[in-house]
Amino acid sequence: MPSTRAQVQAAISFPKKKLARTPSKRLGSCRAPEPSGAAPGPAPALPLSPRKRLGDDNLCNIVQLAPCSPTKQSKKENGPLPVSHKGRRLFFGEQLMARSPDKRSNLVLSPIRKGQETPRSSERSPEKEVVCTRLFKQEGSCYQQVKRVLHTAVPDRLHAREKETDFIKQFLKEHVCGEKPGSLYISGAPGTGKTACLSKILQDFKGKLTGSKTIVLNCMSLSSSQAVFPAIAEQMGLQAVAKLAGKEITRKLEKQLTAKGAPMILLVLDELDQLDSKRQDVLYTVFEWPWLANSRLVLIGVANALDLTDRMLTRLQARPKCKPQLLNFPPYTKDEITSILQERLKQVPGAQVLDSAAIQFCARKVSAVSGDARKALDVCRRAIEIVEVDVRSQTVLKPLPGCKSPTSAMVSPVSKRVGLPHISQVISDVYGDRMAPRGGGANDSFPLQQKILVCSLLLLAKQSKAKEVMLGKLHEAYSKVCRKQQVAAIDQSECISLVASLESRGILGLKKAKETRLSKVFLKIEERDVERALTDGILVGNILAGGLL
């Protein structure tokens, strides 16, 4: 009976489709042939899932399959790398990480999958070339380096400010090192190097000012003009005095500043015009401190207005001894701005990013408008960013070193330099006609009431010889102009909304106060630009010619 059962089991045959799915049929070409004459034995009982098979039972992991099915690791290291359907290898970085040798022993052999290359298939097509490319590799390291040197921070050397630097150094030697109280007022338009020059000198004079105490305050960070006294007390280490208020804190500070044996104190107040108050009590107090009996204070004030001490501190005119020394920083000329830009670009040798014509054009435009060196640096940096974006959009695929690229014209980036069109585009965005119609159409003209208000501010500023005008006085001048031209005027509340609208367009500036009438209004663009932009020749011409009388 057992022999009959063995004969029946050996005679069983399976359908052709099922035989094709068995491991023996699939890998039959790699198995050793059975010796002839041997009786067929019983079929081994294997688990259905190949994952559950271990050792020699797993027909997918036998050692004899190595010539037919190479390992994944050996294929990556010794064979060809994975290739895309177009025959290009894509890398997302410059360095390829190699696997450690100890991990190689843990890899198991895997069966050949559909579409996978084998050494035989690669030998059949030796004429196929593989192009190695890098995906989205950004170019433009030279652009980044040039942008870094065109910064607006304090440079190592200030160009075209040798005269002003020597004046400040001599003042510090005479008053701080010589222990002689005094005051200095530094004025100049924004971007002319006032704060940068003073900061560089204080940094160089650290060794000479060891016996004194230096206090530097930016008045823009103060909540009010009276807040300067607690800030000075905190810098002097007088925490208890800083908690006082009113005349008590000023009295304590004056006592400390005139104490015998106290060190010299150098007080630097940047943006000094922010200490403006109703009666100018704060400014008068600060400027009179150096002239107290036995005073140990040296004051340096920095602001934009040239006539701040004459216009706001008229009481100092009666006391010539209390008048501070004056130092003005003139705007940079075209040649000076050109020298500044060229000196910065020399810090990146071999990087010819900006054309000389573009540098000259930028210097000429900026010097004609404001003379602000920071604006010139910003314009050049912005123009470089525009060119950098263009170059980056062209750099999609870059050939790797040692690889042949049949389409080098498609993948190699085109080097670009900053020229006149790029500088002109940035300057038109920065210094464009802000009084031009926003919509650009013929019907979208500058509103009539805003034109009259700007003309009134222009006339009032010329008459009072002041850049800032009270909002109440501006509305009075505006009402006079409207009556003279027989135009309906608006009230003061609507006038505030007009000023806010002009402020949003960058034409006017507004310094708010507790009382609306005391808010200060000033022009943020040049007067000649205002007169050129007001295109209503008849009405505007009559207003500017007639004046406020």
Secondary structure, DSSP 8 states (H G I E B T S, - for coil): -HHHHHHHHHT----HHHHHHSHHHHTGGGS----TT----------SSGGG--GGG-GGG-GGGTTTS--HHHHHHTS-----TTSEEEESSS------GGGGGG-------TT---HHHHHH-TT---EEEEET----HHHHHHHHHT--S--SS-TT-HHHHHHHHHHHIIIIITT--EEEEEEE-TTSSHHHHHHHHHHHTTTTTTTSEEEEEEGGG-SSGGGHHHHHHHHTT-HHHHT--THHHHHHHHHHHT-TT---EEEEEESGGGG--SS-HHHHHHHHGGGSTT--EEEEEEES-TTHHHHH-GGGGG-GGG--EEEEE----HHHHHHHHHHHHTTSTT---B-HHHHHHHHHHHHHHT--HHHHHHHHHHHHHHHHHHHHHH-SEEE-TT---TTHHHHS-----B-HHHHHHHHHHHSS-TTS-SS-SSS----HHHHHHHHHHHHHHHHHT-SEEEHHHHHHHHHHHHHHTT-----HHHHHHHHHHHHHTTSEEEE--SSGGG-EEEESS-HHHHHHH---HHHHHHHHHH---
